[in-house]
């Protein structure tokens, strides 16, 4: 045993060193090569896990900081309820006060906890054994100079044993580094933390964990972070992103600086824009956050706070606080890493549209940030990452006083509803459960057991997860599913009147189509009665005219249909939204507009209902929105090429209003006019989605002033001239959007170069 006088002397020296001027970690950082991968070498000092001596010196003041008071109190309270939480609380106190007796008692309490920790016989139990590695690593590193050689070896033995309980295995060679459980805590925090703590005595664990992180995890994230989004949906997305932020802080505090592309900062903005006025998020991928009781906002998880603190982003802090914070087992990291000087900056200062670039191709648009805001989402999906991402290239959603155009299905329930269930394989994960296009080849084989024929998009690489970025990018694996053709919003970048996204979805559908393109235009109508509209235009060319094509619109409640129009209301939970659909193509005589759903057909797939056994009581008290109906629009006549042009507008069902919609069809362009009040909104798109330098002629209906959006133009200087007058508008078409916007009196206009 270490003698008490010697221990006091050691900790006194450490205390004096901690008061020195903070060292320049970057200047002293050493790097090493491990199996061809360059990784930082942990400095020869303690503490070095999560903080350094200069940070430890600040702990007494941080523990008194009023900003951290709720987090500190949570830790204090939990220390009285959990032996594991008590060990972490005591280790924090010992580090802050240099209390030798407390440090020794913390070591004495921690080692038996590790020794008794076993992998439970239940799903995801390794998250608990991994979290226990974190607890042990904290004690080992923060109380390092109080450990005996025998205790160090005992800790190391348990770290290796617990590492072996992880799904990635030890050495950590199993599962993927792009998605899946091995892209969560087990390598990026748990094994990495233990490895840093024991590096002096047993460098193997750190080299294995850090080596795999820098070789596999980091390249994948630095590739997709510039897209400012995450691919794992509304629940797993922010959850898994939070694990990404641990290496951000771990390596920075180690002295390596920011190992990520700094575009990482903008990833959580996706969930700001996707947050509905009720605090939930637009559905995306596998949704487990719906277990949150209705009326309570969905957590953003600690990753948003850690990103806000690292990059000094007050907007992210505002979002984190709006969503109720996180807390729980990760609270200690708030105490360690939160920037207590950072001030929140309202999300209401943000532009109303948000673009997520390659490899995503997503656009979100809003009319505001208040309770009566419209929120819309449009997707291309340049890549499909599988796992918790769905086969939803081309999907859209609209929320206004309720979920009006929505994703369908439920990621809940027993054998019929969980991951890999028949409901998931054949409905929830599939294209048919989304507001997408189907091209139904009755003989199509999706190539993997359990996956039936929904008429939708193919399974990328058999829907197997890509372990590395190299696997994801290899063309033969088929993870690429689309191409962004154009995107943009304006004319005011802060409060845009239009938001545009166009994409080529051909690769998503495989050999049954020659071409499939989809164009979205979201219009902020600046009208209290009808605040927004969305125009969706599709061109689909199938390899066989007999393959029937379907345009889908999923709804929470039963829609009311006319021959070429429909109305969808939201009445549940005091919702008041209404969506009106106007079908412009196929033409009336060729349009088959039907509804599917209701009891026994909620999840209907060409003759079979893939039911879900979720508890009805859970449905009522949670924020689950399974959907039970969909609208199907299909051409009556068989043809290789079909066009779909649909206009959706939203209103309050208790004070309903509907604007007149007209179709345009002239030469190589189609479009629509939405009339009044006060303005006629015109949208014109090329049928083939190709850029053109040819003049465009448009005559706006009625006498109202017009706002005109023309897409698919070659970039450069254009002018819009009103026939019979000297009224000319100068327009610049940029390469990214390929679109022209102009406003003026009604009449006949010619747009030319």
Secondary structure, 3 states (H helix, E strand, C coil): CCCHHHHHHHHHHHHHHHCCCCCCHHHHCEEEEECCEEEEECCCCCCCCCCCHHHHCCHHHHCCCHHHHHHHHHHHHHHCCCHHHHHHHHHHHHHHHCCHHHHHHHHHHHHHHHHHCCCCCCCCCHHHHHHHHHHHHHHHHHCHHHCCHHHHHHHHHHHHHHHCCCCCCCCCCCCCCCCCHHHCHHHHHHHHHHHHHCCCCCCHHHHHHHHHHHHHHHHHHHHHHHHCCCCCHHHHHHHHHHHHHHHHHHHHHHCCCCCCCHHHHHCCHHHHHCECCCCCECCCCCCCHHHCECCCCCCCHHHHHHHHHHHCCHHHHHHHHHCCCCCHHHHHHHHHHCCCCCCCCCHHHCCCEEEECCCCCEEEEECCCCCCCCEEEEECCCECCCCCCCCCCCCEEEECCCEEECCCCCCCCCCCCCCCCHHHHHHHCCHHHCCCEEEECCCCCCCCCCCCCCCCCCCHHHHCCCCCHHHHHCHHHCCECCEEEEEEEECCCCCCCEEEEEEECHHHHHHHEEEEEEEEEEEECCCCCCCEEEEEEEEEEECCCCCEEEEEEEECCCCEECCCEEEEECCHHHCCEEEEEEEEECCHHHEEEEEEECCCCCCEECCEECCCCCCHHHHHHECCCCCCEEEEEEECCCCCEEEEEEEEEEEEHHHCCCCEEEEEEECCEEEEEEECCCEEEEEEEECCCCCECCCEEEECCCCCEEEEEECCECCEEEEEEECCCCCEEEEEECCCCCCEEEEECCCEEEEEC
